[in-house]
Amino acid sequence: MKEEIRVALIGLDTSHSVEFPRRMQAPDCPEQLRVEGLRAVSCLRFETPFTNKQVLDERQKQLEAWGIRVTEDFDEAVADCDAIMLEINDPAYHLEYFKKCTGLNKPIFIDKPLADNYENGKAIYDMAKENGIKVISSSALRFSQNLVDACNKVERPTNMYCYGPLGIPPVGSGIIWYGVHCFEMLERAMGLGAVSVDVKKDNAGAVAVVEYPDKRRGIVELTVGAYTYGGTLRAENNNVSYIVDNFMFYTEELREVCQFFRTGEASFSLDDALEVMNLLDAADKSYETGRPVKLKR
């Protein structure tokens, strides 16, 4: 791949469609946030329930100021790129646009969450595996350096507690759309193999208890309006707490995406993304029914 990887952004209904290009090429981007080796060249614009024309116009103006072509034509958006970032805030669109990208033979990053439910996430997973498509998907929270440091100190926690916001989306599930950040941190610490999720909701939000084999347990606390993240990892003789640095996590994620686009390798896999989707789907069902829900295998 070329020294500078040309990136096509699919979607403009999220602030990420501005924040990632900012770190690639904005002249006034602070040096500590900049990620070298990527350049956004195009963006596909379309409306979803998560935004409106005024916001899209404002974002388009900013992208164009950084030399990014904004179009409503899919073929034009992907014609001159080396890699694709699916940046669609509404996860109900992820499978549809992933299908459009499958024949392009270009690496793909799908921003959080993988899809709007487990079935559609599994469809993406199966398509990628069957067709040899290089694809990863994650929330930026997986890459918080403070979380990474905690995981390095407690490599196999028996218990993991994490906290973050429960967002209220215009459509769809808040557990899936915004709970993904905390469940991403949980999966980063605990790994694959969760068995079931039991969610209790109250006026403040929701608390999920995740069961793992060998008496391991995860607790995810989601609070409406509390936009801070952190947690604690515990093992038999070790206990490490961390707080997420919100200033850095987009940069930390974009570095990982750049490495994946360049080498095809990443510190996590599509199996991790599917596990997070499985956790989210089970948590959403438990949130609605008030009963524990087993993950699908």
C-alpha positions in Angstrom: 0.0 0.0 0.0 1.1 3.6 -0.7 3.1 5.6 1.9 -0.1 7.8 2.4 -3.2 5.7 2.6 -6.2 7.4 1.0 -9.4 6.9 3.0 -13.0 7.1 1.9 -15.5 7.9 4.7 -18.9 6.3 4.4 -21.4 8.4 6.3 -21.6 11.9 7.7 -24.3 11.5 10.4 -21.6 11.2 13.2 -19.0 13.7 14.6 -16.5 10.9 14.0 -16.6 11.8 10.3 -15.0 15.1 11.2 -12.9 14.0 14.2 -10.9 11.3 12.4 -10.1 13.5 9.3 -9.1 16.2 11.8 -6.4 14.0 13.1 -5.3 12.9 9.7 -4.9 16.3 8.0 -6.4 19.4 9.7 -3.6 22.1 9.6 -4.5 23.2 13.2 -4.7 19.7 14.7 -2.5 19.6 17.9 0.6 17.5 17.3 -0.2 15.0 20.1 -3.5 14.2 18.4 -2.2 13.9 14.8 -1.9 10.4 13.1 0.5 10.3 10.2 0.0 8.1 7.1 -3.7 8.6 6.4 -5.5 11.1 4.3 -9.3 11.3 3.9 -10.1 12.0 0.2 -13.8 11.5 0.1 -17.0 11.2 2.1 -20.4 9.8 1.2 -23.2 11.9 2.6 -26.7 10.7 3.3 -29.3 11.5 5.9 -30.3 9.2 8.8 -32.5 9.8 11.8 -29.4 10.7 13.8 -28.9 14.1 12.1 -30.4 16.8 9.9 -29.5 18.8 6.8 -28.1 21.7 8.7 -25.6 19.5 10.6 -24.7 17.7 7.5 -24.1 21.0 5.7 -21.8 22.2 8.5 -19.8 19.0 8.5 -19.5 19.0 4.7 -18.2 22.6 4.8 -15.5 21.6 7.4 -14.4 18.5 5.4 -14.2 20.4 2.2 -12.0 23.0 3.9 -9.6 20.1 4.5 -9.6 19.1 0.9 -12.1 16.2 1.2 -14.6 15.6 -1.6 -18.2 15.2 -0.3 -20.6 13.3 -2.5 -24.0 11.6 -2.5 -22.8 9.0 -5.1 -21.4 5.8 -3.6 -19.3 4.9 -6.6 -17.7 8.3 -6.7 -17.0 8.2 -2.9 -15.0 4.9 -3.2 -13.4 5.4 -6.6 -10.1 6.9 -5.5 -9.3 5.3 -2.1 -7.1 2.6 -0.6 -9.3 1.9 2.4 -12.7 2.5 3.8 -14.0 3.8 7.1 -17.7 3.1 7.7 -18.7 6.1 9.8 -22.4 5.7 10.2 -23.9 6.7 13.5 -27.1 4.7 12.9 -26.0 1.0 13.2 -29.1 -0.1 11.3 -27.3 1.0 8.1 -24.1 -0.9 8.7 -25.0 -4.2 7.0 -26.4 -2.4 4.0 -23.3 -0.4 3.4 -20.9 -3.2 4.3 -22.5 -5.2 1.5 -21.9 -2.3 -0.9 -18.2 -2.4 0.0 -17.6 -6.2 -0.1 -16.6 -6.3 -3.8 -14.0 -3.4 -3.6 -11.1 -5.5 -2.3 -10.2 -2.8 0.2 -9.7 -3.0 4.0 -12.6 -1.8 6.0 -13.0 -0.3 9.4 -16.6 -0.3 10.8 -17.1 2.2 13.6 -18.9 1.1 16.7 -21.1 -0.9 17.0 -20.6 -3.7 14.5 -24.4 -3.6 13.6 -27.8 -3.0 15.2 -28.3 -6.5 16.4 -26.5 -9.8 16.6 -28.0 -11.3 13.5 -26.8 -8.5 11.3 -23.5 -8.4 13.0 -23.1 -12.2 12.3 -24.1 -11.6 8.7 -21.2 -9.1 8.4 -18.8 -11.5 10.1 -19.8 -14.4 7.9 -19.5 -12.3 4.7 -16.1 -11.1 5.7 -14.8 -14.6 6.5 -16.4 -16.2 3.4 -15.0 -13.6 1.0 -11.6 -13.0 2.7 -12.4 -9.3 3.4 -10.1 -7.5 5.8 -12.3 -5.8 8.3 -12.2 -4.7 11.9 -14.8 -3.0 14.1 -14.5 -1.3 17.5 -15.3 1.5 19.8 -12.4 3.9 20.6 -12.7 3.0 24.3 -10.9 -0.3 23.6 -7.7 1.6 22.9 -7.7 4.0 25.9 -4.0 3.8 27.1 -5.1 3.7 30.7 -7.3 0.7 30.1 -4.5 -1.0 28.1 -2.1 -0.4 31.0 -4.6 -1.9 33.5 -5.0 -4.9 31.3 -1.3 -5.4 31.1 -1.1 -5.4 34.9 -4.1 -7.7 35.3 -3.8 -10.1 32.3 -6.7 -12.4 33.4 -9.0 -10.6 35.7 -11.6 -12.6 37.7 -13.8 -9.5 38.0 -14.1 -6.4 35.9 -16.2 -3.4 36.7 -16.6 -0.5 34.2 -18.8 2.5 33.9 -20.0 5.0 31.3 -23.0 6.7 29.8 -26.3 5.2 28.6 -27.1 7.3 25.6 -30.7 8.0 24.3 -30.8 7.6 20.5 -33.4 9.1 18.2 -34.2 5.5 17.0 -33.1 2.0 18.1 -31.5 0.8 21.3 -29.5 3.0 23.6 -27.8 -0.1 25.0 -26.5 -1.1 21.6 -25.8 2.4 20.2 -23.9 3.8 23.2 -23.6 1.0 25.7 -21.1 -0.4 23.2 -18.3 1.8 24.7 -18.5 0.1 28.1 -19.0 -3.4 26.7 -16.0 -2.8 24.5 -13.9 -2.1 27.6 -15.3 -5.2 29.3 -14.5 -7.5 26.3 -11.0 -5.9 26.1 -10.3 -6.9 29.7 -12.2 -10.2 30.0 -11.7 -11.6 26.5 -14.0 -14.0 24.6 -16.4 -16.5 26.2 -19.1 -14.6 28.1 -22.1 -16.8 28.9 -25.0 -14.6 29.8 -26.1 -11.0 30.6 -28.5 -9.9 33.3 -29.6 -6.3 33.2 -31.4 -4.3 35.9 -32.7 -0.9 35.0 -33.6 2.0 37.3 -34.2 5.8 37.0 -30.5 6.4 36.6 -29.9 3.9 33.8 -28.9 0.3 33.9 -26.5 -2.2 35.4 -25.5 -5.3 33.6 -24.0 -8.4 35.3 -22.1 -10.6 32.8 -21.4 -14.2 33.6 -18.2 -15.9 32.4 -16.9 -19.5 32.9 -14.8 -20.3 36.0 -16.8 -18.0 38.2 -15.5 -14.9 36.5 -17.9 -11.8 36.4 -18.2 -8.5 34.7 -20.3 -5.5 35.8 -21.2 -2.7 33.4 -22.8 0.4 34.9 -24.5 2.7 32.4 -25.8 6.1 33.6 -27.8 8.6 31.7 -25.9 11.9 31.3 -22.7 10.7 32.9 -20.1 11.1 30.1 -17.0 9.7 31.9 -15.5 6.3 31.6 -13.4 4.1 33.9 -13.3 0.9 35.8 -11.5 -1.6 37.9 -9.9 -5.0 37.1 -9.4 -7.5 39.9 -7.6 -10.8 40.2 -6.9 -12.9 43.2 -3.9 -10.8 44.4 -4.2 -7.7 42.2 -6.5 -4.7 41.9 -6.0 -2.0 39.3 -8.4 1.0 38.6 -8.2 3.3 35.6 -9.9 6.4 34.2 -10.3 7.0 30.4 -8.6 10.0 29.0 -11.3 11.3 26.6 -8.9 13.7 25.0 -6.8 10.9 23.4 -9.0 8.0 22.6 -9.9 9.0 19.0 -6.2 9.3 18.3 -5.4 6.0 20.0 -8.1 4.3 17.8 -7.0 5.9 14.6 -3.4 4.7 15.1 -4.7 1.2 15.3 -6.8 1.6 12.2 -3.8 3.0 10.3 -1.7 0.0 11.3 -4.5 -2.3 10.2 -4.9 -0.6 6.8 -1.1 -0.7 6.3 -0.4 -4.3 7.5 -3.7 -6.1 7.7 -2.8 -6.8 11.4 -4.5 -5.4 14.5 -4.4 -6.0 18.3 -7.9 -7.4 18.1 -10.0 -9.3 15.6 -13.5 -9.5 14.1 -14.2 -12.3 16.7 -13.8 -9.6 19.4 -16.3 -7.3 17.5 -18.8 -10.2 17.2 -18.4 -11.0 20.9 -19.2 -7.3 21.8 -22.2 -7.4 19.4 -23.3 -10.6 21.1 -23.0 -9.0 24.6 -24.9 -5.9 23.4 -27.7 -7.9 21.9 -28.1 -10.0 25.0 -28.0 -6.9 27.2 -30.6 -5.2 25.1 -33.0 -8.2 25.3 -32.4 -8.4 29.1 -33.0 -4.7 29.5 -36.4 -5.1 27.8 -37.5 -8.3 29.4 -36.0 -8.0 32.9 -34.6 -11.6 32.6 -31.1 -13.0 32.1 -30.2 -13.7 28.4 -27.7 -16.2 27.2 -25.3 -15.3 24.5 -25.7 -17.0 21.1 -23.1 -19.6 20.0 
